[in-house]
Amino acid sequence: MMNAEVRESTERPISRAFGVVFPKPDQIAKLSPADQLVAQLLAEESGVPSPVKIIRDEPRQGAADVVTIDTSAPARPLGAGDIRIGDTSKGEPVGIDLAKLIDGRLLIQGNSGAGKSMLLRRLFEQSFGRVQQLLLDPDGEFSTLKEHFDVAVLSAADVRRIGGHAFAEHLRQHRYSAVLDLSDATPEDRLELVADIAEGLLAVAEQHWHPLLVLIDEAQTVAPHYDTGDVTADTRKRSTAMLSDLMGRGRKRGIAGIIATQRIAETAKAVVSKATNVVVGRTIFDRDLERAGSLLGFTLGHSRALRTLSDGEFLAIGPAIAGPRRIRFKAGSVQSRHKGAAPEVLAPPTISAADAAALLLQVPDAAPSVQAENRAPGTRGRGWDQREDHIIKQGYTEKLPVRDIVNRLEAAGFKRRSNSGVSTRARDLGFVSVRASVMWSDDEDQIIADGYAREVKIMDIVQLLSDAGYDRGRVAVQMRAIALGITRDRVNYWTEPEKDIARAGLEGGKPYREIIADLAAAGFHRGLTGILKFAQKNNFNRAADPWTHEMIERLRVLYEKKTPVKQIAEELGKPIASVRTRASNLGLKQRIAWTDQEYQMLTEAAERGDKLIDIAARIGRPYPNVAAVAKRLGLNFRQGRSTPGTHERTPT
């Protein structure tokens, strides 16, 4: 019976070598819950008293067993640096040490309705007045804190007016607590603003490194683990990187990141992994269970117990809360009004379907959208200031080129915008570029037609237009050619003279680089990829002949006889480089002393001004070896002469 249950258990059992002799109670208490279950099963099978009592529910058909074991640790006494966040089931107060919190940061996980936002509110209220705080509120739930506390509640527009960096510096300098309501920002603006603030908090001068709690609700929206589809990839990566940096480097600057998320599996690992204090409320989804349970030290089987936690009930672990042991507690009440509570269930007013349809017909028609219909993803006019729009409107009214408008924006103190970004924003505002609105002249069309007929490169056509006094770009020329119906095939087909040169080179065994040089000398321009594809298409197999077993054995014999590599290559019919590579792979080495004739050849080559690579090939030795000997002899191949008095070789 016991063996069957052990086989069905999802946990690894302890060794059964002790038979019916059980460890002492204090040792049993240190075992994992799964091992304690095995101990009880062994006792029941052996007919002896069990050293542990575990209540097991009747397993449901097809469901995994969930072992319920009390994991609560006794609460430690609250110190002067603690804030009270709740109580255990025995009424013992549970607190968080603020100093240790700054050292270790904090992660709060709980699915929707578990009470994580209430716990975050409790943390803010209990810490207010004792430490500076900044609460980033994506959903606008925490603005009610100002009803009970003298805290600045700011909107995203307030901070965007001066910029995230300036706001972070101002906050650190004046040390006031604030709630930043981000609900009025688009997802793109929200992540950009959070990234700027995080970067600014880390960049302030050292004299402003005072303790600061940065509380972030719904962290999965500002540091998403996956591409959410409503922000650009660059913005998402930057926001995640900056928050990860804040959680990691913030400690020495007095910054403690406190992040609350309802989906830990959808929150960037680089951010949550920095927290050494973890609080977990009710968690339902399997992926969240796995990650949250792992942080608490649970196995997967015991992580399922997190689904049974009630509203506002949490398990916590970490040096700032309960040390290395887990503690279970109920979060305390809050003073301020909670805006995130679900509305009361009320019956809707009675209205007939016909009346509803009649009311809908009375709604005025929507105004036509001014946004462009075909826009690339991620360009939705996010982050544009009204003053930027004014500069763009003024520039288009003055018929300035787009690049001049871009320069005006930068000169006004705004971040550098791309030409395409300004053009897209202008279309949203109802403006069309001057260059786009100017009609193409007959002379321009003729230049383009002649250029395409003569197969002139597009950039050369742009230059021809410029020489004629027209300012057109490469893309504009391509689009005009399409409109004129004179586009050419983008495939650069091989001409017969090119084919003849390439075939001759391939049949003659020339290296690819020499074939490219031959084509260039004839006025043709081909790259290495083009030559490779041509060789493949025309069935030229440039693969080297494989080494046979007999050739390898012969190579070993010749290396043992210290035969020069050049002679080995000639005998085996292989390139010198191939012989050296194969010998190196086989671990074959040869150390052949230089002969007087080789020294003489090297010295004479230096006096004649020959290249070192050429004399190395004539001698038949590796280039690095020849270069080392030349250096030892004081031969200067760079200037084509040797250093006087150093030609004589010292006898060994």
N, C-alpha and C positions, 0 to 999 in steps of 0.2 A: 504493500500500500504506500509506504513512505517513498520508495524508489519511484513509483509512478508520479507522485506529486512533485518530487524533486525534478524529474524529467520535464514536467509541464511548467515548472516555475521559470519565469523570465530572468531570474537573477542567478548568479553563480553561487552554489552552496559552499559551505566550509568543508574542510576535510573531515571525513568520518573516522579517522584513524584512532580517535580517543574512545571508540566503542560506547559504552554506557557510563563512562566516567566523565562528568561534565566539569568545565572550568568553574572557578569561583564566581559568585554573583557579580563582583566588581569587574571581572574580566568579561563575563557575559554581557554586561551593560555596554562594553566598548565595541561589541560586534555590530555589524550592519544589521538592519531590520531583516534582510533576507536570511542572514546566517542565524539570527535568533529564531526565525521561523523553522529552519532546518533542525535546530537544537530541540525545539518543542516536538517536531515530528519524530525525531529519533527517540525521545523520551516516551512518547505515546506508543511507538512500535515495540520498545524494549520493556514496557510495563513498569517503568520507574517514574517517580515524581519529576515533573518538568521543572527545570531551573528558571523558566520564563513563562509568563502568561500572556498570550496574544489572542485577542478575539478576532476570529476570521468570519467574515460574512459568507453566506452560501454563494458560490460562484454562479454567475448567470451563464446561460448557454451561449457559447461562442464569444464570451467576453474574457479579457485578461483579468487575473486576480489583482486586487488592490489591497495591499497590506496597510492597515491603519495602526500606526505607532505614534505615541506622543513624542513630539520632537522639541517641545518647549524647554528652553534653558531658564534657570532662575534669573529674574531681572537684577541687574546690578544697582546699587544705591545711586541716586542722582547726585552729581557734583555741582559745584558752583558754575562750571562752564557748560552744563547740560541744558537743553530745552526739552520739555516734556511733550511727547507726541502721542501718548496713549497709555493703556494699561493692559496687563496680562489678565487671563481669566481668573487669577487669584487676587486681583485688585492691586498688584504691584505696579508702580509707575515705570514706564519705559521712556528713556530719554536718548538724545543724541548729543554727543560731545562735539561742540562747535569747532574746537581746535583740531580734533581728529577728523572731523568732516572735511575741513579744508585740505588736510593731508591726503585724504582718500576718496573724495567726491562721493556721489550717491546716485543710484539708479532706482527708480520706482517703476515697477511693471504691474499692470492690471488691465484686464479687458474692460470694455465699456460698462460702466455701472458698478465697477468694483470698489470705487472710492478713492482712486489715486489722485484725482484733482482736489478732493477734499483734504487728503493728507498733505498735498502740496500747499494748499491754503493754510492749513494748520501750521506747517513749518514756517511760512511767511509771517503769520500772526505772532507766533511764539518768539520768533527771532527779531521782530521789529523793535528797533531801539537799541538792540544789543550788537548788531552788525549791519553794515550796509548791504542792501539787496537790490537786484535787478531781476524782474520777472518778465520773461518773454511769453506773451499770451496770444497764440495764433487765432483762437476762437472768440476773444473778447469776453471771457467769463470772469476775469478778476478785477474788472473796473470797480466793482462794489467795495473793494478794500478801502477806497477813499472815504467811505461812509463812516468808518470807525478809526482810520489811521491817517496821519498826515503824510500821505504818499503821493508823489506826482504820477498821474495817469496820463500817458502820452499816446498819441496815435502814430501810425506809420508815416503819415503826411508830415507831422511835426518834426520827426527825426530826419525824413528825407530832405526837408528844406535845408538843413545844415550839413547833412551827410552822416553816415554811420560812424566814421572815424572821429569827426568833431564831437559828436554826441558822446562817444565812449570816453574821450579825453575830458570833456566837461563833467561827466558823471564821476570820473575818478578824482578830478581836482577838487570838486565841491562836496563829494561824499554824501550825496542824498540818495534815498531809495526811490525807485521808480518802477511802474508797471507799464510795459510797452504793449499796447493793443495793436496787433498786426492784422486784425480782421478786415481793415479797410484796404489792404494791399492785395495785389494779385499774387498767385503762387510764385511767379518769377521775381517780382519785387520783394516778396517776403524773404526768399532765400538770399537774394543779393544783400538786403539790409542786414540780415542776421550775420552773414559772412563779414560784412564791413564792420559791424559792431564787435564781433569776436576778434577780428584782426586789430581793431583799434584798442580794445581792452588790453591786449598783449603788448601793444607798441608804446604805451604811455611811459613816461620817464620813471625812473626808480623811486624818486621821492614820493610818488603817488601809489606805491604798492601797499595799499591798506587792505585788510580783510574785506572780501566781497563775495556774497552768495549770488550766483547766476542761476535762477530757476527757470527751466524751460518745460512748458506743458506741451503735450502732443508732439514729442520730439521726432516721431516718425514723419511728420510733415516738413520739418526743416532739415533733417538729416536722413533722407530715405535711403534704404538699402538697395532698392531697385529703381529703375527708370519709371517714374509715375506718369509720364506722357504729357504733363502740363507745364513742364519747365525744360529748358535746354540742358543738355548733358554737361556743358561747361559750368553752368550755374550750380547744378546739383553737386558736381564734384568739388567745386570751390567751397560751398557751404559746409559739406561734410568734412572737408579737410580743415577748415578754420575751426569748426566745433571740436574736432578731434584734437587739434592743436591746443585749444582752450582747456580741454579736459586733461591733457597731458602736461603742458608747460605752465598751466595756470597756478599750480601749487606754490612755486617759489615767489609768485607775484601776489599771493594772498587770495587767489580766485578759487572758489569751490563750485564746480559745476554740479547742479542737481537736475537731472533729466527725468521726466515722467513720460512714459509711453504706454499705449494700450496694445501695441503690437511689437514686441521686442524682435520678432523675426523680420519685421519690415523696417527696422531701425538699423542704421549703419553700424556694423560691428566695430569699426575703428573708433566710434564714439562711446558705445556702451561698454566696451572692454576696458576702458580707462577707470571705471568705477570699482572701488574695492569694498564699498558698502552697498548692499543690495536689499531692497524691500519688495516683496512680491505679494500681490493680492490675487483675487480670483482670476484664473487663467483657464481658458476653455480650449483654444485651438492647439492641435498637436505640435506644430512647429514652435509655437510660443512655449508650450509645456516643456519641450525638450531643452530649449535654451535657458528658460527661467529655472527649471529644476536643476540643470547643470550648475548654474551659478550658486544655488543653495546647497549643492553637494548631494542632491538626490539622484537616484537612478531613475530610469524611465518609468518603471513600475510605480515608484513612490511619487513621481511628479504628478501622476493623475489625481492624487489627493488634493492638488491645488484647485481642482474644479469644485471642491466642496466648501471652500471658504465662503463665509457670508459677506454681505456688504460691509466695507470698512474694516475687514479683518485681514491681517497681513502676517507673513513670515519674514523675518529679517535676519541678516547676518552681516558681520563686518566689525572692524575695530572701533568705529564710532558709536556702535549700538550695543552689541552683545559679545563682541570678540569672535572667536572661531566657532562658537556654538550658535545654533539657530534659536530664535525666540519668537513666540507667537503673541500677537497683541491686537487690541482693538483700538483704532485711531480715536483720538479725543475729538470733542466738539469744536466748532468754530464760531467766531463772533460775527463775521460778516455774512452777508446774504449770498447764497450760492445761485448763480444764474444758469448753471449747466444742468439743473434738474429737469427731468422730463415733464412736460405739461400734464395737468390732470386729464383723465379720460372723461370727456363730456359729450353728450349726444349733440350732433349738429342740428341747426335749425331746420325746420321742415320747409322744403322748396321742391316744386315739381320739376321734372326734366324739361318741360316746355318753357317754364319761366327761366330756368338756368340758361337754356339756349337763347332765349330772347335777350337776357342780360348780356350774354357774350357778344351779341350782334351790336350792342350799343357802345362797345369799347372802340375807341378811334383806331384807325389803321396805323401800324407802326411806320415810323419814318424810314426811308431807304437808307441802308448802311453806306457809309462813305469808305469803308475799308475795301481794299482790293479783294476780288473774289479768289484769285489764284495766288496764294502766298505760301512761301515755304514754311515748314513747321518751325516754331520758336520765334517768329517775327510778328508779334501781335501788338506792337506799339507799347511794350512794357517799359516802364522806367523813364518815360519822357517827361521832362519838366515843362511847365507852361512857358517859361522864358525861352527854352529851346525851341518850342513851337513858334514863338514869336520871331526868333532869329531866322528860322527856316522860311516862314511866310514872307518876311521882309526880303530875304535873299532871292526867293523866287519872284517876288514882285519886281526887284531890281534886275532880274534876268541874269543873275550871277551863275557861273558854273558850279556844279555840285561841290567840287573840291574846295572852292573858295568859301562856300557855306560851312563846310567841315572845319576849315581853318578859323572861321568866325566863332563857331561853337567852342573850339578849344581855347581861343583867345579870351572868351568870356568866362573861362574857368570850369567849363564842363568837360567830362571825360571825352577822350577821342572817339568819335563815331566814324564808322566806315561810310564810303560813298554810297554803297547799296543800302545801308541802314537809313541814311538821310533821304535817299530817293523813295524808299518804301514809306517812310513817315510822311513825306510830302504827298504821296498818293493818297494816304489816309486823310490828309488835310485838304485834299481836293486840288492839288497843284501838279503840274506836269513840267518836266525838265525842259529848259530852253532848247537844249540840243535835241531832245526827242521831238519837240514841236517844230523844229526847223525842217523844211522840206528838203529832200535831196535834189541837187541840181543835175541837169543833164550832163555837165562836164564830169561830175563825180561818178555818175553811173557809167560813163564811157571809160573812165580810168579803171573802175572796178572790172568792167567787162573785158577790157584789154588785158588787165593783169591776170584774170582767171583764164583767158584764152592762151596766154603765154606760160601758164602754170607758175606764176610768180608767187612767192610766199606771202601770206596775209600781212605779216608785219612790214614787208617791203611795199605792199599796196598802201598800207597806212602811211608809210614814208612818202610815197608818190603823191598821195592826197595832201600831205603836209607841205610838200614842195610846191604844190599848186595853190596853197593858201587855205586849205580846208582842214578843220580840226575834227577828226574822227578817230574812234578807237577800234581795236581789233574786233571786239564783239559786234560793234555797230556795223563794221564792214561785212562780217559774216551774215548778220541778219538782213542787210541790204541785198547781199548776193542771193539769199534765199528768196527774198521778195521779187528779185529780178529773174528768178528761175535759172540761174547760171551756176549753181553750186556744183562742185566737182566731187568725184568719189574721193573719200578721205583715205582710201587704201593707196599707198605709194607703190604702184606696181613696178616690177623689175623690167628694165629695158633689155633688149637683146645684147647690146655691148656689155652691160653689167653682168648678165648671165654668163657670157663667154669668159670674162675676167674671173668671176667667182668659181666657175667650173675648172678653169685651168689651175687656179690656186689649190682647190680641193683635191684635184687629181694629182697634182704635184706634191701633195703632202705639206703644203705651206701652213704655218700657224695662222690662226684666225686674224691676229693683229696685222700680219703682213698682207693678208688678202684685203683687209680694210684700208691699209695704206695704198695698195695698188689701185683700189677703186677711187680713193681720194685723188691720187695722181691723175686719174683719167677724168676727174671732175664730178664723180659720183659720191654721195654721202650716205653711208650705211653704218649702222652700229653693230655691236657684237651680237645682240639679239636677232637682228635681221639676218646676219650671216648664219647663225645657228639654225634659224627656221628654214632658210634656203637649203642648207645642207640636209636637214631632216626631210624636207619636202622632195628633194632630188635623190634621196636614198644614198647619201654619202655617210658612211659609218666611220666616224673618227675614233671610235673606241680602241684602246690599245689591245694588242694581242695578250691573252691571259698568260700568266706564269704557270707552266706545267710543273709536275712533281720533279721531273728530271732536271729542269732548269733550276729549280730551287736547290736541289742537292748539289748540282754543279756550282752554284753560287757559294754554297757553304764551303766546298772544297777549295775554290779559288780564294776565298777570304782567309781560310786557314793558311794558305800558301803566301798570303800577303801580296797577291797579284794586284797591280794597280787597277783602280776602278775603270779607267779609260780602256784598258785592255780587256777587262771583264765585259764591259758593255759591247765592245766589238765582237767578242767571242759569242756572247749570248744574243746579239742582235737587238739590244735594248738601248734606249737612251740612258745617258749617265745618270740623270736625275731619277729615272725609274729604278736603276740598280741601287742607288743610295737609299731610296725610300724603302725598297723591299728589304735591303740589308738591315736598315734601322728597325723595321717591323719585326724582323727575325732576331733582333738583338745581336747582330754581327757587327764587330768593330775591328778595325785594323789600324795599327800605328806603324807606319813605314817611315823610317828616317829619311830625311832629305839627302839627296846625293849632291856631290860637288857640281855636277852638270846642272841640276835644278837651281842651285844657288846662283850659278853663273848666268843662267837664263833670266832669272828674276832681276839680277843686278843690271844686266845689259838692257832689259826692258825698261827699267827705271831711267837709265841714261838716255835712251831713245825717246822717252816721253810716252811710251805705250800706256794704254789703259790697263788698270789692274785686273779687270774682269777678263780681258783678252789673254793676258799672260797666264792667268789661272786656268783658262781653258786649254792653252798650249801645254802647260805642265801636266794637266790632268789631275789637279787636286782641287778640293773644295775651296770656294772663294774665301770663306772666313779663315781657313787655315793659311792660305797664301797671304791674306791681309795681315794676319798676326805675325808671320815670319817677316814680312816687309817692314812692319813697325819695329820689330826687335832689331832688325838690321839698320834701321834709320833711313829707309828708302822712302822718298817723298814722291808719290805718284800724282799728287794733286798739281804740282808745279812741273812735272816731267823731269825732275832732276833729283839727285840724292844729296843728302847732307855730307859735306866733305869729311873725309877721315873716318867714315863709318861703314865703308864697304867691306872691310875685312871681317870675316867671321871668326869669332873666338872659338878655338878648338875645344871640344868637350872630351 
